[in-house]
Amino acid sequence: MHKNFLYMNNPLDARQLRAFLMLAEHGSFTLAAREMHQSQPAVSQAVKLLEAEVGCRLLDRVGKKVLLTQAGEQFVGRAKKIFSEMADARAEMEELSEWGRGRLRIGASAAACQYILPPVLREFQKQFSKCRLSIEPGDTAEIVEALRENQIDIAVTLEPKHDPDFEFKPLFTDELVFLVNPKHPWAEAGRALRKDIARQQYILYFRNSRTFEFIEDYLRAEDMSIKSVIETGSMSAIKELVKLGLGITILAPWIAREELAKKKLIALPLGRRKLKRQWGLLYWKGRPMGWAEETFVKLCRSGAAQFAARNGLRSHV
């Protein structure tokens, strides 16, 4: 097959192909014209144009009978295959137009996948049980790129840097704090000691993440920095390492809600100035949404409001 078939100057005409197939099946211009609800001259003209396009004679007219040439016999199989593919394509498009069918591709951070999305997706699948659902985990920068490359339809993520191509709809705001082992000196003091902040062993989410960027910007504004960092992409691993006393972390309290309730971790403010993040929905600006996307947005907003209420966060819904 020619690799650049999409760029061919003269693609075959479906009406001409249909006229040829009708003649091949019925062997008669009269019967073919009747089947197609067209005049005989119109059918004859369609076949002449098709023969000119493919560059050879496809039919022979013997009296009132129409016979396939050798080229016509070979070409009829191709023509049937083309029409079969067209019928399949139409059937697929009709299926997509049915209520509840289609697909929804969601991008989400690891934290959103684990803590925010499960009840939303459960309710979504009750309403769209036939919808093909896929979740693409990633950090904010990866999600923005996936959205730009049309690999996802909508995302639940931290607010990215401003991009005029995309719309960001806030869901809730959270705050980052120090999380330490109960035996850590800060836990006993009841606060983080500024002079010790730079000397701590930190266990943080990946350095190229939006959260790490927030932390660095915050500390830079406070004329501080952190030097010793263990990076990981797992929130569970971060919490376990901190519980073992191998370092401290900076996370949102809702990520460690259970550990904080059981006093396995202690939360301490970063300082007088709070470090807040905004979570929301990200999608193409001006791009029409389908029923599945609109429903997901509605469920996400409702779910985020409940999530914020449970965790004492400020909701924007």
Stockholm file with secondary structure:
# STOCKHOLM 1.0

chainA/1-317         MHKNFLYMNNPLDARQLRAFLMLAEHGSFTLAAREMHQSQPAVSQAVKLLEAEVGCRLLDRVGKKVLLTQAGEQFVGRAKKIFSEMADARAEMEELSEWGRGRLRIGASAAACQYILPPVLREFQKQFSKCRLSIEPGDTAEIVEALRENQIDIAVTLEPKHDPDFEFKPLFTDELVFLVNPKHPWAEAGRALRKDIARQQYILYFRNSRTFEFIEDYLRAEDMSIKSVIETGSMSAIKELVKLGLGITILAPWIAREELAKKKLIALPLGRRKLKRQWGLLYWKGRPMGWAEETFVKLCRSGAAQFAARNGLRSHV
#=GR chainA/1-317 SS CCTTGGGCSSCCCHHHHHHHHHHHHHSCHHHHHHHHTSCHHHHHHHHHHHHHHHTSCCEEEETTEEEECHHHHHHHHHHHHHHHHHHHHHHHHHHHHSTTCSEEEEEECHHIIIIIHHHHHHHHHHHCTTSEEEEEECCHHHHHHHHHTTSCSEEEEECCSCCTTEEEEEEEEEEEEEEECTTSHHHHHTSCCGGGGGGSEEEEECTTSHHHHHHHHHHHHTTCCCCEEEEESCHHHHHHHHHTTSCBEEECGGGGHHHHHTTSSEEECSSSSCEEEEEEEEEETTCCCCHHHHHHHHHHHHHHHHHHHHTTCEECC
#=GC SS_cons         CCTTGGGCSSCCCHHHHHHHHHHHHHSCHHHHHHHHTSCHHHHHHHHHHHHHHHTSCCEEEETTEEEECHHHHHHHHHHHHHHHHHHHHHHHHHHHHSTTCSEEEEEECHHIIIIIHHHHHHHHHHHCTTSEEEEEECCHHHHHHHHHTTSCSEEEEECCSCCTTEEEEEEEEEEEEEEECTTSHHHHHTSCCGGGGGGSEEEEECTTSHHHHHHHHHHHHTTCCCCEEEEESCHHHHHHHHHTTSCBEEECGGGGHHHHHTTSSEEECSSSSCEEEEEEEEEETTCCCCHHHHHHHHHHHHHHHHHHHHTTCEECC
//
